[in-house]
């Protein structure tokens, strides 16, 4: 049981896989800043602020990468010359060329190489449950021979150094979504469902971020449209269009593909054989992908709506600002009060100044008859509108209700007969039950392929049905009724209606060994007999002890 619990827990926290790989990227920055901070050597060269130190380190790393990509040697003389040029042009610290060489030696050997010690970062491995040593190395060196066989040490970037620098320059916003979508499609085609699940999570996060950017932009525009530049508006619209182009159609296609694969694995689990560990994990990841694809499609629709809302809002706000610019404003203090105080006779002509304020066209008209109408709440009005149903709609609703009632009765008859047989025999299998029942009883137990399949799936999912716990839960909690077939509710109703079933306390359901069962079920639609191949299922039951 502990093993099954560990497997379930591992699948629940599947996002923690490959955690040490993520911590390797974090550890690179952590070790770099740990070796750099609180070092008194920086002050000797005039670099006392942390921002200056950090910018200089990464500038030197970029120089090392440039020399490494060109395949040219990078000696300490070259590093000193580079730092000297940077200082003279930008930093302007009072240091000489020799000081720059000493500064380069400090950055290379102390900060990037930790004075020759092997650098490790402790990353926690959630799959093994322990910390793992992650080796990190930024710079390596080799011996090169310059002119006249002069031997020098040349420095170059390692793979960790390249990864560190490449991670500092992200791709453009309009390319992120396209790249992630291409990677997701590739992993899906190669059946790497665990990686595809991570990809679709990243895609969903990008959609969420894009929606949040639109919402924040709309808030800024409402506060002050002039604070949101035309360039920002243009870039955001281009990102929206790149995100929206063909996204919904692609994701709908991916969802159909994933759903078909999920159905295939579920039918394999029920009809043919129990899935192995690899297929079970694939099924779990596929269901995760299917859920995130549904969320991504919903998020796509929200982005589409807010995209047009943003355009409308920005246009209206700019139009309002342009209209405001044509309004002529007066300073009441100088243009009105001071003139009246200097010449009180002008009070007789004050109406010429105030008249434009009271001669504006009325924007809305009010119907006085509305004041004498009976007031009704909007909910009451909606209820009245809902009550108006045509004859055809009412008849259709009645037919649907009758059809649903017939289907629920078939579910109930099938489960009731199944419980009666299990109670009588205490332990039986689906094959024994099918061979011993009469044709009429088979018709009740297997009304059609859809109902039988749904009942068997629910039983196999439950595995153990504790009826006493279900009764206690029903007494203590109120659960709103749910449309459709519910196995627990159906069993409780049958036990309350049939006294002979009250003895059952618990039912166990599991797959039985041996050949599958071939059932003949009549289809309700056309009366054709269908043959269903199903795994043999074993049922066992406990009955309470009566005094």
C-alpha positions as CSV (number, residue, x, y, z in Angstrom):
1,X,0.0,0.0,0.0
2,X,2.9,2.4,0.8
3,X,4.3,1.7,-2.7
4,X,1.0,2.6,-4.3
5,X,0.8,5.7,-2.2
6,X,4.3,6.8,-3.2
7,X,3.5,6.3,-6.9
8,X,0.3,8.3,-6.5
9,X,2.1,11.1,-4.7
10,X,4.8,11.1,-7.3
11,X,2.3,11.5,-10.1
12,X,0.5,14.2,-8.1
13,X,3.7,16.3,-7.8
14,X,4.9,15.4,-11.3
15,X,6.0,19.0,-11.9
16,X,8.9,18.5,-9.4
17,X,10.6,16.1,-11.8
18,X,14.0,17.2,-13.1
19,X,14.2,19.7,-10.3
20,X,18.0,19.5,-10.0
21,X,18.2,20.5,-13.7
22,X,16.3,23.7,-12.8
23,X,18.5,24.3,-9.8
24,X,21.6,24.1,-11.9
25,X,20.6,27.3,-13.7
26,X,19.7,28.9,-10.3
27,X,22.9,27.7,-8.7
28,X,25.0,29.3,-11.5
29,X,23.7,32.8,-10.4
30,X,23.9,31.9,-6.7
31,X,27.6,30.8,-6.8
32,X,28.5,33.8,-9.0
33,X,27.0,36.3,-6.6
34,X,28.3,34.4,-3.5
35,X,31.9,34.6,-4.8
36,X,31.5,38.3,-5.7
37,X,29.6,39.9,-2.8
38,X,31.4,41.3,0.2
39,X,34.9,41.1,-1.4
40,X,37.2,43.9,-0.3
41,X,39.3,43.6,-3.5
42,X,36.6,45.5,-5.4
43,X,37.2,48.7,-3.4
44,X,40.9,48.6,-4.3
45,X,39.9,49.3,-7.9
46,X,37.2,51.8,-7.2
47,X,34.2,49.5,-7.8
48,X,32.3,49.8,-4.6
49,X,28.6,49.5,-5.7
50,X,27.1,46.1,-6.4
51,X,25.6,47.2,-9.7
52,X,29.0,48.2,-11.0
53,X,30.5,44.9,-9.9
54,X,27.7,42.8,-11.5
55,X,27.8,44.6,-14.8
56,X,31.5,44.3,-15.1
57,X,31.5,40.6,-14.4
58,X,28.9,39.9,-17.2
59,X,30.7,42.3,-19.6
60,X,33.9,40.2,-19.1
61,X,31.9,37.0,-19.6
62,X,30.6,38.3,-22.9
63,X,34.1,39.1,-24.0
64,X,35.2,35.6,-23.1
65,X,32.3,34.2,-25.1
66,X,33.1,36.3,-28.1
67,X,36.8,35.2,-28.1
68,X,35.7,31.6,-27.6
69,X,33.3,31.7,-30.5
70,X,36.0,33.2,-32.7
71,X,38.5,30.5,-31.7
72,X,41.0,33.2,-30.7
73,X,43.2,33.0,-27.6
74,X,42.2,35.1,-24.5
75,X,45.1,35.6,-22.2
76,X,45.3,37.8,-19.1
77,X,46.9,40.5,-21.2
78,X,43.8,40.5,-23.5
79,X,41.5,40.6,-20.5
80,X,43.4,43.5,-19.0
81,X,43.3,45.4,-22.3
82,X,39.5,44.9,-22.6
83,X,38.9,46.1,-19.0
84,X,41.1,49.1,-19.5
85,X,39.2,50.1,-22.7
86,X,35.9,49.7,-20.8
87,X,37.1,51.7,-17.9
88,X,38.4,54.6,-20.0
89,X,35.3,54.8,-22.1
90,X,32.5,54.2,-19.6
91,X,33.4,53.5,-15.9
92,X,36.2,56.2,-15.7
93,X,37.9,54.8,-12.5
94,X,41.3,56.1,-11.6
95,X,43.2,52.9,-12.3
96,X,46.0,52.0,-14.7
97,X,46.4,49.2,-17.3
98,X,48.3,47.1,-14.7
99,X,45.4,47.6,-12.3
100,X,43.0,46.4,-14.9
101,X,45.1,43.2,-15.4
102,X,44.9,42.7,-11.6
103,X,41.2,43.2,-11.7
104,X,40.8,40.7,-14.5
105,X,42.8,38.2,-12.6
106,X,40.6,38.7,-9.5
107,X,37.4,38.2,-11.6
108,X,38.6,35.2,-13.4
109,X,40.4,33.3,-10.6
110,X,38.4,34.3,-7.5
111,X,34.9,35.0,-8.7
112,X,34.5,32.7,-11.7
113,X,36.9,29.9,-10.6
114,X,36.5,30.2,-6.8
115,X,40.4,30.2,-6.4
116,X,40.7,26.9,-8.1
117,X,38.2,25.0,-5.9
118,X,35.6,22.7,-7.5
119,X,32.2,24.5,-7.3
120,X,29.1,22.6,-6.3
121,X,25.6,23.7,-5.6
122,X,23.2,21.6,-3.5
123,X,20.0,20.9,-5.4
124,X,17.2,18.8,-3.9
125,X,16.1,15.7,-5.9
126,X,12.4,15.1,-5.1
127,X,12.4,11.8,-6.9
128,X,15.2,10.4,-4.6
129,X,14.3,12.5,-1.6
130,X,17.8,13.9,-1.0
131,X,20.2,16.7,-1.9
132,X,22.4,16.2,-5.0
133,X,25.7,17.8,-5.7
134,X,25.5,19.8,-8.9
135,X,28.8,20.7,-10.5
136,X,29.1,24.2,-12.0
137,X,32.1,25.6,-13.9
138,X,32.1,28.9,-15.8
139,X,35.6,29.2,-17.2
140,X,38.3,26.8,-18.2
141,X,41.9,27.4,-19.4
142,X,44.4,25.8,-21.8
143,X,48.0,26.5,-22.8
144,X,48.5,28.3,-26.1
145,X,51.7,29.3,-27.9
146,X,51.9,32.8,-29.3
147,X,54.7,34.3,-31.4
148,X,58.2,33.0,-31.0
149,X,56.9,30.0,-29.0
150,X,55.8,32.2,-26.1
151,X,53.6,30.0,-23.8
152,X,50.6,31.7,-22.2
153,X,47.4,30.6,-20.4
154,X,44.2,31.2,-22.5
155,X,40.7,31.3,-20.9
156,X,37.5,30.2,-22.5
157,X,33.9,29.6,-21.5
158,X,32.6,26.1,-20.6
159,X,29.1,24.8,-21.4
160,X,27.8,26.2,-18.0
161,X,29.2,29.6,-19.0
162,X,27.4,29.5,-22.3
163,X,24.1,28.5,-20.7
164,X,24.4,31.2,-18.1
165,X,24.9,33.9,-20.8
166,X,22.3,32.6,-23.2
167,X,19.7,32.6,-20.3
168,X,20.3,36.3,-19.8
169,X,18.9,37.2,-23.2
170,X,15.4,36.1,-23.7
171,X,13.7,35.7,-27.1
172,X,11.3,38.3,-28.3
173,X,7.8,38.3,-26.9
174,X,6.2,37.5,-30.2
175,X,8.4,34.4,-30.7
176,X,8.0,32.8,-27.2
177,X,4.5,31.4,-27.9
178,X,5.5,30.1,-31.4
179,X,8.6,28.3,-30.1
180,X,6.8,26.7,-27.1
181,X,4.0,25.6,-29.4
182,X,6.5,24.0,-31.8
183,X,8.3,22.2,-28.9
184,X,5.0,20.9,-27.5
185,X,4.0,19.6,-30.9
186,X,7.3,17.8,-31.3
187,X,7.1,16.1,-27.9
188,X,3.5,15.1,-28.6
189,X,4.4,13.5,-31.9
190,X,7.3,11.6,-30.2
191,X,4.9,10.4,-27.4
192,X,7.0,12.2,-24.7
193,X,3.9,13.0,-22.8
194,X,5.7,14.0,-19.6
195,X,7.6,16.7,-21.5
196,X,4.5,17.7,-23.5
197,X,2.7,18.2,-20.2
198,X,5.3,20.7,-19.0
199,X,5.2,22.4,-22.4
200,X,1.4,22.9,-22.4
201,X,1.7,24.3,-18.8
202,X,4.2,26.9,-20.1
203,X,2.0,27.8,-23.0
204,X,-1.0,28.3,-20.7
205,X,1.2,30.5,-18.4
206,X,2.1,32.6,-21.5
207,X,-1.5,33.0,-22.4
208,X,-2.3,34.1,-18.8
209,X,0.6,36.6,-18.9
210,X,-0.6,38.0,-22.2
211,X,-4.1,38.4,-20.8
212,X,-2.7,40.1,-17.7
213,X,-0.7,42.5,-19.9
214,X,-3.8,43.5,-21.8
215,X,-5.7,44.1,-18.5
216,X,-2.9,46.2,-17.0
217,X,-2.7,48.2,-20.3
218,X,-6.4,48.9,-20.1
219,X,-6.1,50.1,-16.5
220,X,-3.3,52.5,-17.5
221,X,-5.3,53.8,-20.4
222,X,-8.3,54.5,-18.2
223,X,-6.1,56.5,-15.8
224,X,-4.4,58.5,-18.4
225,X,-4.3,57.6,-22.1
226,X,-1.4,59.9,-22.7
227,X,0.8,57.8,-20.3
228,X,0.5,54.8,-22.6
229,X,2.6,55.4,-25.7
230,X,1.6,54.5,-29.2
231,X,4.7,52.3,-29.5
232,X,3.6,50.2,-26.4
233,X,0.1,50.0,-27.9
234,X,1.5,48.8,-31.2
235,X,3.7,46.1,-29.7
236,X,0.9,44.8,-27.5
237,X,-1.4,44.5,-30.5
238,X,1.2,42.7,-32.5
239,X,1.8,40.2,-29.6
240,X,-2.0,39.7,-29.4
241,X,-2.3,39.0,-33.1
242,X,0.7,36.5,-33.0
243,X,-0.9,34.8,-30.0
244,X,-4.4,34.6,-31.6
245,X,-3.3,33.5,-35.1
246,X,-4.4,29.9,-35.7
247,X,-4.1,29.2,-32.0
248,X,-7.6,28.0,-31.4
249,X,-7.7,25.7,-34.4
250,X,-4.4,24.1,-33.5
251,X,-5.3,23.6,-29.9
252,X,-8.6,22.1,-30.9
253,X,-6.8,19.6,-33.1
254,X,-4.3,18.8,-30.4
255,X,-7.2,18.2,-28.0
256,X,-8.9,15.7,-30.4
257,X,-5.6,13.8,-30.8
258,X,-5.0,13.7,-27.0
259,X,-8.7,12.7,-26.3
260,X,-8.5,9.8,-28.8
261,X,-5.3,8.6,-27.2
262,X,-6.9,8.8,-23.7
263,X,-9.9,6.8,-24.9
264,X,-7.6,4.2,-26.4
265,X,-5.7,3.7,-23.2
266,X,-8.8,3.6,-21.1
267,X,-10.5,1.0,-23.3
268,X,-7.2,-1.1,-23.2
269,X,-7.3,-0.9,-19.4
270,X,-10.9,-2.2,-19.2
271,X,-11.3,-4.5,-22.1
272,X,-7.9,-6.1,-22.8
273,X,-5.4,-6.0,-20.0
274,X,-4.3,-3.9,-17.0
275,X,-2.0,-1.1,-18.0
276,X,1.7,-1.3,-17.0
277,X,3.4,1.5,-15.1
278,X,4.6,3.3,-18.3
279,X,1.1,3.3,-19.9
280,X,-0.4,4.4,-16.6
281,X,1.9,7.4,-16.4
282,X,1.2,8.2,-20.1
283,X,-2.5,8.2,-19.3
284,X,-2.0,10.5,-16.4
285,X,0.1,12.9,-18.4
286,X,-2.4,12.8,-21.3
287,X,-5.3,13.7,-19.0
288,X,-3.2,16.6,-17.7
289,X,-2.5,17.8,-21.3
290,X,-6.2,17.5,-22.2
291,X,-7.2,19.6,-19.2
292,X,-4.6,22.3,-19.9
293,X,-5.6,22.4,-23.6
294,X,-9.2,23.1,-22.5
295,X,-8.0,25.9,-20.3
296,X,-5.8,27.3,-23.0
297,X,-8.7,27.5,-25.5
298,X,-10.8,29.3,-22.8
299,X,-7.9,31.7,-22.2
300,X,-7.6,32.3,-26.0
301,X,-11.2,33.3,-26.1
302,X,-10.7,35.8,-23.2
303,X,-7.7,37.3,-25.0
304,X,-9.7,37.7,-28.2
305,X,-12.5,39.5,-26.4
306,X,-10.1,41.8,-24.4
307,X,-8.1,42.5,-27.5
308,X,-11.1,44.2,-29.2
309,X,-12.0,45.9,-25.9
310,X,-8.5,47.3,-25.7
311,X,-8.8,48.8,-29.2
312,X,-12.2,50.3,-28.5
313,X,-11.0,51.8,-25.1
314,X,-7.8,53.3,-26.5
315,X,-9.7,54.8,-29.5
316,X,-12.4,56.3,-27.3
317,X,-10.0,57.7,-24.7
318,X,-7.9,59.4,-27.5
319,X,-11.0,60.9,-29.1
320,X,-12.1,62.2,-25.7
321,X,-8.7,63.9,-25.2
322,X,-8.8,65.4,-28.7
323,X,-12.3,66.9,-28.0
324,X,-11.0,68.3,-24.7
325,X,-8.3,70.2,-26.6
326,X,-11.0,72.3,-28.5
327,X,-12.7,73.4,-25.3
328,X,-11.9,77.0,-24.4
329,X,-11.2,77.4,-20.7
330,X,-11.6,80.5,-18.5
331,X,-9.9,81.4,-15.3
332,X,-12.8,82.5,-13.1
333,X,-10.5,84.5,-10.8
334,X,-9.0,86.7,-13.5
335,X,-11.7,86.6,-16.2
336,X,-14.8,87.0,-14.0
337,X,-14.2,87.9,-10.4
338,X,-11.5,90.5,-10.9
339,X,-13.5,92.2,-13.7
340,X,-16.7,92.4,-11.6
341,X,-14.8,93.8,-8.6
342,X,-13.2,96.4,-10.7
343,X,-16.5,97.4,-12.4
344,X,-19.6,96.3,-10.5
345,X,-21.9,97.7,-13.2
346,X,-21.0,94.6,-15.3
347,X,-23.2,92.4,-12.9
348,X,-26.1,93.5,-15.1
349,X,-24.5,91.8,-18.0
350,X,-23.5,88.6,-16.2
351,X,-26.1,86.5,-18.1
352,X,-24.0,86.9,-21.3
353,X,-21.2,85.1,-19.6
354,X,-23.3,82.4,-17.9
355,X,-25.7,81.8,-20.8
356,X,-23.7,79.2,-22.6
357,X,-23.6,77.0,-19.5
358,X,-27.4,76.7,-19.5
359,X,-28.0,76.5,-23.3
360,X,-26.7,73.0,-23.9
361,X,-28.7,70.3,-25.7
362,X,-30.3,67.7,-23.4
363,X,-28.4,64.4,-23.8
364,X,-31.3,62.2,-22.6
365,X,-35.0,62.5,-22.4
366,X,-37.1,61.2,-19.6
367,X,-40.6,59.7,-20.1
368,X,-42.8,60.7,-17.2
369,X,-45.1,57.7,-17.8
370,X,-42.3,55.4,-16.5
371,X,-42.7,56.9,-13.0
372,X,-46.3,55.6,-12.7
373,X,-45.6,52.0,-14.0
374,X,-45.5,49.1,-11.5
375,X,-41.9,48.4,-10.4
376,X,-40.6,44.9,-10.8
377,X,-37.3,43.4,-9.9
378,X,-35.1,42.1,-12.8
379,X,-35.2,38.6,-11.4
380,X,-39.0,38.6,-11.4
381,X,-39.0,39.9,-15.0
382,X,-36.5,37.2,-16.0
383,X,-38.7,34.5,-14.4
384,X,-41.7,35.7,-16.3
385,X,-39.8,35.6,-19.6
386,X,-38.5,32.1,-18.8
387,X,-42.1,30.9,-18.2
388,X,-43.1,31.7,-21.7
389,X,-42.4,28.4,-23.6
390,X,-43.9,27.5,-26.9
391,X,-45.9,24.2,-27.3
392,X,-43.1,22.6,-29.3
393,X,-40.4,23.4,-26.7
394,X,-42.6,22.1,-23.9
395,X,-43.2,18.9,-25.7
396,X,-39.5,18.5,-26.5
397,X,-38.6,19.0,-22.8
398,X,-41.2,16.4,-21.8
399,X,-39.8,13.9,-24.2
400,X,-36.2,14.5,-22.9
401,X,-37.4,14.1,-19.3
402,X,-39.1,10.8,-20.2
403,X,-36.1,9.5,-22.1
404,X,-33.8,10.4,-19.1
405,X,-36.2,8.7,-16.7
406,X,-36.1,5.5,-18.8
407,X,-32.4,5.5,-18.9
408,X,-32.1,6.0,-15.1
409,X,-34.5,3.1,-14.6
410,X,-32.2,0.9,-16.8
411,X,-29.2,1.9,-14.7
412,X,-31.1,1.1,-11.5
413,X,-32.4,-2.3,-12.7
414,X,-28.9,-3.4,-13.9
415,X,-27.2,-2.4,-10.6
416,X,-30.1,-3.9,-8.5
417,X,-29.8,-7.3,-10.2
418,X,-26.0,-7.1,-9.9
419,X,-26.3,-6.5,-6.1
420,X,-28.8,-9.3,-5.7
421,X,-26.6,-11.8,-7.4
422,X,-23.5,-10.7,-5.5
423,X,-25.4,-10.9,-2.2
424,X,-26.8,-14.3,-2.9
425,X,-23.4,-15.8,-4.0
426,X,-21.1,-13.7,-1.8
427,X,-18.4,-14.1,-4.4
428,X,-18.7,-14.4,-8.1
429,X,-17.3,-13.3,-11.5
430,X,-18.8,-11.6,-14.5
431,X,-18.4,-14.7,-16.6
432,X,-20.2,-17.0,-14.1
433,X,-22.9,-14.4,-13.8
434,X,-23.4,-14.2,-17.6
435,X,-23.5,-18.0,-18.0
436,X,-26.0,-18.6,-15.2
437,X,-28.6,-15.9,-15.8
438,X,-31.7,-16.3,-17.9
439,X,-32.3,-14.3,-21.0
440,X,-34.7,-11.9,-19.2
441,X,-32.2,-11.3,-16.4
442,X,-29.4,-10.7,-19.0
443,X,-31.6,-8.1,-20.6
444,X,-31.9,-6.3,-17.2
445,X,-28.2,-6.6,-16.4
446,X,-26.9,-5.7,-19.9
447,X,-29.6,-3.2,-21.2
448,X,-27.2,-1.8,-23.8
449,X,-23.4,-1.4,-24.4
450,X,-23.3,2.2,-23.2
451,X,-25.0,1.7,-19.9
452,X,-23.1,-1.6,-19.2
453,X,-19.8,0.0,-20.0
454,X,-20.4,3.0,-17.8
455,X,-21.5,0.8,-14.8
456,X,-18.4,-1.4,-15.1
457,X,-16.1,1.6,-15.4
458,X,-17.5,3.2,-12.2
459,X,-17.2,-0.1,-10.3
460,X,-13.6,-0.6,-11.4
461,X,-12.8,2.9,-10.4
462,X,-14.3,2.5,-7.0
463,X,-12.7,-0.9,-6.3
464,X,-14.0,-0.9,-2.7
465,X,-17.6,0.4,-2.0
466,X,-18.1,0.9,1.7
467,X,-21.8,1.2,2.1
468,X,-21.8,2.1,5.8
469,X,-19.5,5.0,5.2
470,X,-21.7,6.2,2.3
471,X,-24.9,6.0,4.5
472,X,-23.1,8.0,7.3
473,X,-21.9,10.6,4.8
474,X,-25.4,10.9,3.4
475,X,-26.8,11.5,6.8
476,X,-24.2,14.1,7.8
477,X,-23.8,16.1,4.6
478,X,-26.1,17.6,2.1
479,X,-25.1,17.0,-1.5
480,X,-26.9,18.7,-4.4
481,X,-28.4,16.3,-6.9
482,X,-26.4,15.8,-10.1
483,X,-27.9,14.9,-13.4
484,X,-26.8,11.6,-15.0
485,X,-25.8,8.3,-13.5
486,X,-24.1,8.3,-10.1
487,X,-23.1,4.9,-8.8
488,X,-23.1,5.7,-5.1
489,X,-26.6,7.4,-5.2
490,X,-28.0,4.4,-7.2
491,X,-26.7,1.9,-4.6
492,X,-28.0,3.8,-1.7
493,X,-31.5,4.1,-3.3
494,X,-31.6,0.4,-4.0
495,X,-30.6,-0.5,-0.4
496,X,-33.3,1.7,1.0
497,X,-36.0,0.3,-1.3
498,X,-35.0,-3.4,-1.0
499,X,-34.7,-4.7,2.6
500,X,-32.8,-7.9,1.6
501,X,-29.9,-5.7,0.4
502,X,-29.5,-4.0,3.8
503,X,-27.2,-6.9,4.9
504,X,-24.5,-5.8,2.4
505,X,-21.8,-3.6,4.1
506,X,-19.0,-3.6,1.6
507,X,-18.4,-4.7,-2.0
508,X,-14.9,-5.4,-3.5
509,X,-14.4,-5.2,-7.3
510,X,-11.2,-6.2,-9.1
511,X,-10.1,-7.8,-12.4
512,X,-10.1,-11.6,-12.4
513,X,-7.5,-13.7,-14.0
514,X,-8.2,-15.6,-17.2
515,X,-9.7,-15.0,-20.6
516,X,-11.9,-12.0,-21.3
517,X,-15.7,-12.3,-21.3
518,X,-17.6,-12.0,-24.7
519,X,-21.1,-10.5,-24.1
520,X,-24.0,-10.3,-26.6
521,X,-25.9,-7.0,-26.0
522,X,-28.9,-5.8,-28.1
523,X,-28.6,-2.2,-29.3
524,X,-31.7,0.0,-28.6
525,X,-31.2,2.1,-31.7
526,X,-31.5,-0.5,-34.4
527,X,-32.0,-3.8,-32.5
528,X,-28.7,-5.3,-33.7
529,X,-26.9,-7.6,-31.4
530,X,-23.5,-6.3,-30.5
531,X,-20.7,-8.4,-29.1
532,X,-18.6,-6.8,-26.3
533,X,-15.2,-8.1,-25.2
534,X,-14.7,-7.2,-21.6
535,X,-12.2,-8.2,-18.9
536,X,-13.5,-10.8,-16.4
537,X,-14.4,-9.0,-13.2
538,X,-14.6,-10.5,-9.7
539,X,-17.1,-9.3,-7.1
540,X,-17.1,-10.2,-3.4
541,X,-19.3,-8.9,-0.6
542,X,-19.5,-8.7,3.3
543,X,-22.7,-8.9,5.1
544,X,-23.4,-7.5,8.6
545,X,-24.0,-9.9,11.5
546,X,-27.6,-9.8,12.7
547,X,-28.7,-10.6,16.2
